[in-house]
Amino acid sequence: MRIEVNGGRLFFDVLGAKLVPDGPRMCERPTLVALHGGPGGDHSYLKHELAPLADIAQLVFPDMRGTGRSDRSSPARWNADSFAGDVRALCDALEIEHPIVLGHSYGGYVAIAYAARFPDHPAKLVLYGTEARPHPEESINAFLRLGGERAARAARRFLDSPDEKTIAAYARECLPLYNRKPEDPNQSSRILGNGEMTMRLLPGELRNIDLTPCLADIRCPTLILAGEDDPACPVEAAAEMASMLAPHLVRFERVACAGHYIINDQPELALKIIRDFIGSFFPARSAPITRI
């Protein structure tokens, strides 16, 4: 399905019912809007990962403007702030009030920007395998630990100077280290990517973005879900976000033996954590929880 949003058509798909029979009445379920990573990817992998939650929530999967099946739009609007505005506009167009918004990887930047810009709109926020600013040294150290010198060297060259050559080496040496368990071999083939967006934002916005000041403006309960072995958005970045959010709002979960795609690596545990968070909010603990 496509809908007109901020001067362009966004594609979105839906899993799960909003209203379900409950005896003599219809019971309303929460709506979760899932924001994919990239930049330049699409919603398809998140739909695969989050589908089991359709029994407790209506799941909405948009492709960001310029990606997937959405209109290409103007490259000038390919940035986290514009994407954040699109989230609010999409919700308004679909009459979604107070959604739970989940952002993975680059989608986490968008989720943070959205929640800070429209603090009274989200009911809850899930920051999944993401960060509020780049952590290049921590990322390189994680690649060194997981893949040795070749991976660390490829990561440093890519982070210092992202171009076609360094991206190719990064894809060869580093991307296989994103997961601790094999992923669906067809997952990447299903993505309708926008390489132009990727090449535009990697050396631009993604090298300089810093949304840490926005964290103080977030007013809704927030789950931070981090993989202990995530080399792309290292666990130190998640800990930093948790320290900057209001203590009574944040739930910080560190999952052992999990990388960037935590649900792929620890599906039962990760989905249980998200499921529990959707159903209720747990007060902050004095220390993060490490799950094994």
JOUR-V949551 format. One record per backbone hydrogen bond with DSSP energy under -1.0 kcal/mol. NH is the residue of the N-H (numbers start at 1). CO is the residue of the C=O. E is the energy in kcal/mol with one decimal. If there is no record, write none. Layout:
nh=NH co=CO e=E
nh=NH co=CO e=E
//
This chain:
nh=3 co=10 e=-2.0
nh=5 co=8 e=-3.9
nh=8 co=5 e=-1.3
nh=10 co=3 e=-2.7
nh=12 co=1 e=-2.7
nh=13 co=61 e=-1.6
nh=15 co=59 e=-2.4
nh=20 co=27 e=-2.3
nh=22 co=25 e=-3.2
nh=25 co=22 e=-1.5
nh=27 co=20 e=-3.5
nh=29 co=18 e=-3.1
nh=32 co=58 e=-3.2
nh=33 co=100 e=-2.9
nh=34 co=60 e=-2.7
nh=35 co=102 e=-3.4
nh=47 co=43 e=-1.9
nh=48 co=44 e=-1.7
nh=49 co=45 e=-2.2
nh=50 co=46 e=-3.0
nh=51 co=47 e=-1.2
nh=53 co=50 e=-2.5
nh=54 co=51 e=-2.1
nh=56 co=53 e=-2.0
nh=57 co=53 e=-1.3
nh=58 co=30 e=-2.7
nh=59 co=15 e=-3.4
nh=60 co=32 e=-3.1
nh=61 co=13 e=-3.1
nh=63 co=11 e=-2.5
nh=66 co=71 e=-2.9
nh=67 co=64 e=-2.3
nh=68 co=192 e=-1.5
nh=70 co=67 e=-2.3
nh=71 co=9 e=-2.9
nh=77 co=74 e=-2.5
nh=78 co=75 e=-1.8
nh=79 co=77 e=-1.4
nh=83 co=79 e=-2.5
nh=84 co=80 e=-2.3
nh=85 co=81 e=-1.9
nh=86 co=82 e=-1.9
nh=87 co=83 e=-1.7
nh=88 co=84 e=-1.6
nh=89 co=85 e=-2.4
nh=90 co=86 e=-3.0
nh=91 co=87 e=-2.2
nh=92 co=88 e=-2.5
nh=93 co=89 e=-2.5
nh=94 co=90 e=-2.1
nh=96 co=91 e=-3.1
nh=100 co=31 e=-2.9
nh=101 co=124 e=-2.2
nh=102 co=33 e=-2.7
nh=103 co=126 e=-2.6
nh=104 co=35 e=-2.3
nh=105 co=128 e=-1.3
nh=107 co=104 e=-2.4
nh=108 co=105 e=-1.8
nh=110 co=106 e=-1.5
nh=111 co=107 e=-2.4
nh=112 co=108 e=-2.5
nh=113 co=109 e=-2.5
nh=114 co=110 e=-2.6
nh=115 co=111 e=-2.7
nh=116 co=112 e=-2.2
nh=117 co=113 e=-2.0
nh=118 co=114 e=-2.6
nh=121 co=118 e=-2.2
nh=123 co=99 e=-2.8
nh=124 co=99 e=-1.0
nh=125 co=221 e=-2.2
nh=126 co=101 e=-2.6
nh=127 co=223 e=-3.2
nh=128 co=103 e=-2.3
nh=129 co=225 e=-2.8
nh=139 co=135 e=-2.2
nh=140 co=136 e=-2.6
nh=141 co=137 e=-2.4
nh=142 co=138 e=-1.8
nh=143 co=139 e=-2.3
nh=144 co=140 e=-2.3
nh=145 co=141 e=-2.2
nh=146 co=142 e=-2.4
nh=147 co=143 e=-3.1
nh=148 co=144 e=-1.7
nh=152 co=148 e=-2.1
nh=153 co=149 e=-2.9
nh=154 co=150 e=-2.3
nh=155 co=151 e=-2.4
nh=156 co=152 e=-2.4
nh=157 co=153 e=-2.3
nh=158 co=154 e=-2.1
nh=159 co=155 e=-2.8
nh=160 co=156 e=-2.5
nh=161 co=157 e=-2.2
nh=167 co=163 e=-2.8
nh=168 co=164 e=-1.8
nh=169 co=165 e=-1.9
nh=170 co=166 e=-2.4
nh=171 co=167 e=-2.8
nh=172 co=168 e=-1.8
nh=173 co=169 e=-2.8
nh=174 co=170 e=-2.8
nh=175 co=170 e=-1.6
nh=177 co=174 e=-2.1
nh=178 co=175 e=-1.9
nh=187 co=184 e=-2.0
nh=190 co=186 e=-1.4
nh=193 co=191 e=-1.0
nh=194 co=40 e=-2.1
nh=198 co=194 e=-1.9
nh=199 co=195 e=-2.7
nh=200 co=196 e=-1.5
nh=201 co=197 e=-2.7
nh=202 co=198 e=-2.3
nh=206 co=201 e=-2.5
nh=207 co=204 e=-1.3
nh=209 co=205 e=-2.3
nh=211 co=132 e=-3.3
nh=214 co=211 e=-1.1
nh=215 co=212 e=-1.1
nh=217 co=214 e=-1.7
nh=218 co=215 e=-1.3
nh=222 co=249 e=-2.6
nh=223 co=125 e=-2.9
nh=224 co=251 e=-3.0
nh=225 co=127 e=-2.6
nh=226 co=253 e=-2.7
nh=228 co=255 e=-2.8
nh=229 co=258 e=-2.9
nh=230 co=227 e=-1.6
nh=237 co=234 e=-1.6
nh=238 co=234 e=-1.1
nh=239 co=235 e=-2.3
nh=240 co=236 e=-2.0
nh=241 co=237 e=-2.1
nh=242 co=238 e=-2.5
nh=243 co=239 e=-1.9
nh=245 co=241 e=-1.1
nh=249 co=246 e=-2.3
nh=250 co=246 e=-1.0
nh=251 co=222 e=-2.6
nh=253 co=224 e=-3.1
nh=254 co=289 e=-3.7
nh=255 co=226 e=-3.1
nh=256 co=291 e=-3.7
nh=260 co=178 e=-2.7
nh=265 co=261 e=-1.8
nh=266 co=262 e=-3.3
nh=270 co=266 e=-2.9
nh=271 co=267 e=-2.4
nh=272 co=268 e=-1.5
nh=273 co=269 e=-2.3
nh=274 co=270 e=-2.2
nh=275 co=271 e=-2.8
nh=276 co=272 e=-2.8
nh=277 co=273 e=-2.0
nh=278 co=274 e=-2.5
nh=279 co=275 e=-1.9
nh=280 co=276 e=-1.8
nh=289 co=252 e=-1.9
nh=291 co=254 e=-3.4
//
